[in-house]
Amino acid sequence: MGFGISGVYCATVTPLNADLSPDLKRLGAHCQNLLAEGCHGIALLGTTGEANSFSVAERKAILEGALAAGITPEQLAPGVGVAAIPDTVELTRHALSLGISRVVMLPPFYYKGVSDDGIFAAYARIIEAVADPRLKLILYHIPQTSAVPLSRPLVTRLIAAFPGIVVGLKDSSGDYGNMQGLVEDNPGFAVMVGADPLLLPFLKIGGAGCITATSNLAARALRTIYDHHADPARANEVDAAQGRIEAARAMLNSYGQIPTIKAVLAERDGDDGWSRVRPPLMPFAAEKLGELRERVAALPAL
């Protein structure tokens, strides 16, 4: 099935310099490592990447920095959705100007309790303002953070109104029934799961892949699941990968994903610079680093 996006995409964290500006050199190296570990692509500037802590200018610089580091436009699916429609249009046009066609787009998220008609009008205004047939838009459903859910009828309406443009959706709700319904409602539409442990069952019902945080630490395991989920001869290998993903995700969820991922990367690389986050987030608690090291060491190997 020719999905508009598919495979294992990493919702990458964004490394920071001492002044908390984006560290483009460290980011480029991390993205290259993720691809080498098995990711099909990189979803820059999502929730895990602290996207909405960066200005429009910083977000542009991050995207340009990834390309300068040798990541190809086809390997990128950056987040472009912000609260103000003109800024979303600007970020989307910027991505397209760099040859990047796939973008992940939050709905405008400041006002809560808005109607499906209002959300549809927002997406329609953005798409019509961008006015570029190259655009491949992946909707972003993360209601626990945005508080602006994308209902199944709304998604179907957007697909019908903008065929070939609205090609996918990242579902980070954790609601497997919603993901399954989206697949059933819209054959050929690329639904990407945001919760790593759900990738294996989701692929079996027609899911397109994943865009996940845990892939910052366990990309190989996710790639094993994606490549071999339907091969009975590789079932033991897939089960081992699933075990590692479940353990890694549980560890991250028990502390808080973004600071924990960065703390693990800092330990792995011997680079304390990885531990920096932008307020209001705070770095991983120093007094718990020993406990974290023990939990990482205890993760099952493939």
Solvent accessible surface area in square Angstrom, and as a share of the most:
residue,aa,sasa,rsa
1,M,170,0.76
2,G,84,0.80
3,F,44,0.18
4,G,21,0.20
5,I,1,0.01
6,S,44,0.28
7,G,1,0.01
8,V,0,0.00
9,Y,9,0.04
10,C,0,0.00
11,A,4,0.03
12,T,0,0.00
13,V,0,0.00
14,T,2,0.01
15,P,1,0.00
16,L,0,0.00
17,N,53,0.27
18,A,83,0.65
19,D,112,0.58
20,L,53,0.26
21,S,34,0.22
22,P,18,0.11
23,D,18,0.09
24,L,63,0.31
25,K,181,0.77
26,R,46,0.17
27,L,1,0.00
28,G,2,0.02
29,A,65,0.50
30,H,5,0.02
31,C,0,0.00
32,Q,74,0.33
33,N,51,0.26
34,L,2,0.01
35,L,32,0.16
36,A,82,0.64
37,E,52,0.23
38,G,13,0.12
39,C,7,0.04
40,H,60,0.27
41,G,0,0.00
42,I,0,0.00
43,A,5,0.04
44,L,1,0.01
45,L,7,0.03
46,G,17,0.17
47,T,56,0.33
48,T,10,0.06
49,G,0,0.00
50,E,9,0.04
51,A,3,0.02
52,N,83,0.43
53,S,39,0.25
54,F,16,0.06
55,S,58,0.37
56,V,36,0.21
57,A,72,0.56
58,E,41,0.19
59,R,5,0.02
60,K,48,0.21
61,A,39,0.31
62,I,1,0.00
63,L,6,0.03
64,E,80,0.36
65,G,11,0.10
66,A,0,0.00
67,L,39,0.19
68,A,93,0.72
69,A,39,0.30
70,G,46,0.45
71,I,3,0.01
72,T,57,0.33
73,P,37,0.23
74,E,119,0.53
75,Q,51,0.23
76,L,1,0.00
77,A,0,0.00
78,P,1,0.01
79,G,9,0.09
80,V,3,0.02
81,G,3,0.03
82,V,18,0.10
83,A,46,0.36
84,A,46,0.36
85,I,38,0.19
86,P,97,0.61
87,D,49,0.25
88,T,2,0.01
89,V,11,0.07
90,E,71,0.32
91,L,7,0.04
92,T,0,0.00
93,R,125,0.46
94,H,25,0.11
95,A,0,0.00
96,L,5,0.03
97,S,83,0.53
98,L,51,0.26
99,G,42,0.40
100,I,0,0.00
101,S,36,0.23
102,R,65,0.24
103,V,0,0.00
104,V,9,0.05
105,M,0,0.00
106,L,22,0.11
107,P,1,0.00
108,P,33,0.21
109,F,48,0.20
110,Y,149,0.57
111,Y,158,0.60
112,K,112,0.47
113,G,81,0.78
114,V,66,0.38
115,S,67,0.43
116,D,56,0.29
117,D,89,0.46
118,G,35,0.33
119,I,8,0.04
120,F,33,0.14
121,A,57,0.44
122,A,12,0.09
123,Y,0,0.00
124,A,11,0.09
125,R,160,0.58
126,I,1,0.01
127,I,13,0.06
128,E,114,0.51
129,A,38,0.30
130,V,11,0.06
131,A,80,0.62
132,D,29,0.15
133,P,115,0.72
134,R,125,0.46
135,L,1,0.00
136,K,65,0.28
137,L,0,0.00
138,I,0,0.00
139,L,1,0.00
140,Y,10,0.04
141,H,13,0.06
142,I,11,0.06
143,P,37,0.23
144,Q,121,0.54
145,T,87,0.51
146,S,7,0.05
147,A,48,0.37
148,V,1,0.01
149,P,73,0.46
150,L,2,0.01
151,S,38,0.25
152,R,90,0.33
153,P,98,0.62
154,L,2,0.01
155,V,0,0.00
156,T,55,0.32
157,R,103,0.37
158,L,0,0.00
159,I,37,0.19
160,A,79,0.62
161,A,49,0.38
162,F,26,0.11
163,P,100,0.63
164,G,43,0.41
165,I,25,0.13
166,V,4,0.02
167,V,19,0.11
168,G,0,0.00
169,L,0,0.00
170,K,16,0.07
171,D,0,0.00
172,S,18,0.11
173,S,33,0.21
174,G,44,0.42
175,D,74,0.38
176,Y,63,0.24
177,G,44,0.43
178,N,26,0.14
179,M,0,0.00
180,Q,65,0.29
181,G,3,0.03
182,L,1,0.01
183,V,25,0.14
184,E,115,0.52
185,D,60,0.31
186,N,12,0.06
187,P,118,0.74
188,G,37,0.35
189,F,12,0.05
190,A,0,0.00
191,V,0,0.00
192,M,0,0.00
193,V,0,0.00
194,G,7,0.07
195,A,17,0.13
196,D,0,0.00
197,P,34,0.21
198,L,41,0.20
199,L,0,0.00
200,L,22,0.11
201,P,51,0.32
202,F,0,0.00
203,L,15,0.08
204,K,128,0.54
205,I,60,0.30
206,G,33,0.32
207,G,7,0.07
208,A,2,0.01
209,G,0,0.00
210,C,0,0.00
211,I,3,0.01
212,T,1,0.00
213,A,6,0.04
214,T,0,0.00
215,S,0,0.00
216,N,4,0.02
217,L,39,0.19
218,A,6,0.05
219,A,3,0.02
220,R,144,0.52
221,A,1,0.01
222,L,0,0.00
223,R,73,0.27
224,T,21,0.12
225,I,0,0.00
226,Y,53,0.20
227,D,68,0.35
228,H,42,0.19
229,H,51,0.23
230,A,84,0.65
231,D,54,0.28
232,P,118,0.74
233,A,93,0.72
234,R,87,0.32
235,A,46,0.36
236,N,130,0.67
237,E,74,0.33
238,V,7,0.04
239,D,88,0.45
240,A,43,0.34
241,A,0,0.00
242,Q,23,0.10
243,G,29,0.28
244,R,56,0.21
245,I,0,0.00
246,E,83,0.37
247,A,34,0.26
248,A,1,0.01
249,R,37,0.13
250,A,57,0.44
251,M,2,0.01
252,L,0,0.00
253,N,91,0.47
254,S,68,0.44
255,Y,53,0.20
256,G,29,0.28
257,Q,45,0.20
258,I,24,0.12
259,P,25,0.16
260,T,0,0.00
261,I,0,0.00
262,K,0,0.00
263,A,3,0.02
264,V,15,0.09
265,L,0,0.00
266,A,8,0.07
267,E,77,0.35
268,R,123,0.45
269,D,69,0.36
270,G,71,0.68
271,D,42,0.22
272,D,120,0.62
273,G,6,0.05
274,W,5,0.02
275,S,34,0.22
276,R,74,0.27
277,V,6,0.04
278,R,40,0.15
279,P,88,0.55
280,P,123,0.77
281,L,62,0.31
282,M,136,0.61
283,P,68,0.43
284,F,26,0.11
285,A,40,0.31
286,A,78,0.60
287,E,144,0.65
288,K,93,0.39
289,L,44,0.22
290,G,36,0.35
291,E,88,0.39
292,L,1,0.01
293,R,118,0.43
294,E,125,0.56
295,R,87,0.32
296,V,49,0.28
297,A,87,0.67
298,A,81,0.63
299,L,27,0.13
300,P,59,0.37
301,A,86,0.67
302,L,108,0.54
